[in-house]
Amino acid sequence: MPSSQPQKSTSVGKLFEFQSQLPKLPVPALSETLPKYLSTVEPLLSKDEFAQTKNLVEKFGQSSQGQELQRRLEARAAEPGRANWLEEWWNDLSYMGYRDPVTPYVSYFYTYKDDKLRRKPTQRAAAIVRAAWAFRAQVASGELAPEMARTTPLCSYSYNYMFNATRIPKRPSDIEATYDLGANQHITVARNNQFFTLELVHDGQLLSAAEIESQLDRIVERADSTAAVPVGVLTSDNRDLWADNYELLAQASPQNAQTLEKLQSSAFLLCLDDTKPVTREECHRTYWHGNGSNRWFDKSLQFIVCDNAKAGFLGEHSSMDGTPTCRLNDYVLDQTLNNKVDLGSTNVRADLSEPEALRFVTPPTVVRAIEQAAGRFSKVIGQHQLRVLQYEAFGKDEIKKLGFSPDGFVQMAIQLGYFKMYGKSRATYEAAATRKFLHGRTETCRSVSNESVAFCRAFEDNAQGVQDKLAALQAAVKTHGAYAKACSEGKGVDRHLLGLRLVLRAGEEKPEIFQDPAYVRSCHWNLSTSQLSSEHFEGWGFSEVVPDGYGIAYTIRKDALIFHIAAMQNEFGLNSDHLAHYIKEAATEMRATVLAAKLAAAPKL
């Protein structure tokens, strides 16, 4: 049976050995957050607007209401048994209570490097399954080492939601269900919009890669010889509509409830797509959303292998952020691409059972719901544009030689690229991890600062010399680094201000600081950005978060920078191709300027 609480105890094993020692997420002092907040809104406002905002912020900080809201938040954080004051609110507001489709708006994906050892798709898929199962075994036993930020342990709680987990649609908020890992040793395989159960343990022995490949070949042959109603597309829909249709589907037949249980309890999904993507954009679209039907978008993990053996991964974001799945996928790729994976025996046992087809009973009411969901999926995906910028002039190694933090340098390249395109800076979100705290997830690193705006203006001003431009870049990166560090310490501004808003009680007057247009503007993320990096990835991605904004996922490899730039095609005239052009131009100019400044400063022989 599923549970809304993780099935595995978080008190045993190496993976969880530091959990009891992790500090709780702090509630910063008002005297710390409010000046910091002002420093982040100033570059987005005119002088008159900033003067008005400054007055409202100072008024709030001195008011009895501000002090009372702070007291309430501190009291919530101190409640016995509450692991994290933000957790429940954040999970509901940002994920479970969010009603837009999880794809493309919530989930994220990774694009894998090609496996030159395995050109046959089911062969590659089998190796991926074996590697992922080895990682799962370490999670199940608790023997996986906890993640560390240098010498600081990170919270392992979200690993409970990695395998055998799924999101289930409900009104008004979804739930996360987890299943016992020991009792559910099967995966779900999707092919030609159909689902199959593949048991990975036979007679007490894990299937070898050869046996998994053989079973996958049987699935492909069966699925490609027949057609089925594409039930999976229901999971792509608005969450309220999917919640209604979930009940409709489950109640259509007792068989459907059993099928849902079998699918949802599986360790993960393996999607065998019949497409052959070639270009970076084709690959990104395949792993981001595919055809909408050969997926079950609610599952926490979906490994995707195409008919030309290109592969990737799709992660459901609700209960798990990107760093644990980045670790999982980096492990899978290190094991498979470097031929480290234990493939087991090359023999295929003759008594392996035929994989079970998961059949849904689909009366006319369900078929109509599926057709309508498919139409909405096509419309949503059709409204999105995507550009992948593979920048191969330099990467992490060169940026470090230039004397900069790689993430700070790339953030400023994004800022300068946007400034080149629009002539101004707008609110920018960068995800910063707070996993050094118990049940910590993320904080918002506000990348726009007075220093970043000055840097953009300096680089676009031909009258500025290279030394002045270098100094402006250094100041911008330094300010960004300091803010990012504060966020990792739980001392950004966005989560604190959110908490102060949420402890307001019904009927109480909303503080003017939160009615201020400057607050709304500073939280309207025209640029939503995040970095996850692996030498084994060919990029990763997610969507924009506002209709007039861009979603920029970037990977910093040793010798390359990869940007996934997504946006809507609508009345705002966004253009991912143009922004990619300007980011590339910005990165090139920044490196050239730093080199020129250093050359000019070098002693003459």
Secondary structure, DSSP 8 states (H G I E B T S, - for coil): --BSS-SS-SSSSGGGTTGGG--------HHHHHHHHHHHHGGGS-HHHHHHHHHHHHHHHHSHHHHHHHHHHHHHHT-TT-S-TTHHHHHIIIIIT--S-HHHHT-EEEEE---TT--SHHHHHHHHHHHHHHHHHHHHHT-S---EETTEE---GGGGGTSSEEEE--SSS-EEEE--TTT--EEEEEETTEEEEEE-EETTEE--HHHHHHHHHHHHHHHHTS----GGGGGGS-HHHHHHHHHHHHHH-HHHHHHHHHHHTSS-EEEE-S----SHHHHHHHHHTTTSSS--TTBSEEEEE-TTS-EEEEE--TT--HHHHHHHHHHHHHHHHTT-S----S---TT----EEE-----HHHHHHHHHHHHHHHHHHHTEEEEEEEE-S--HHHHHHTTS-HHHHHHHHHHHHHHHHHSS---EEEEEE-TTSTT--EEEEE---HHHHHHHHHHT-TTS-HHHHHHHHHHHHHHHHHHHHHHHTT--SHHHHHHHHHT--TT----HHHHSHHHHHHTS-SEEEEE---TTEEEEE---SSTT-EEEEEEE-SS-EEEEEEEE-STT---HHHHHHHHHHHHHHHHHHHHHHHHHHS---
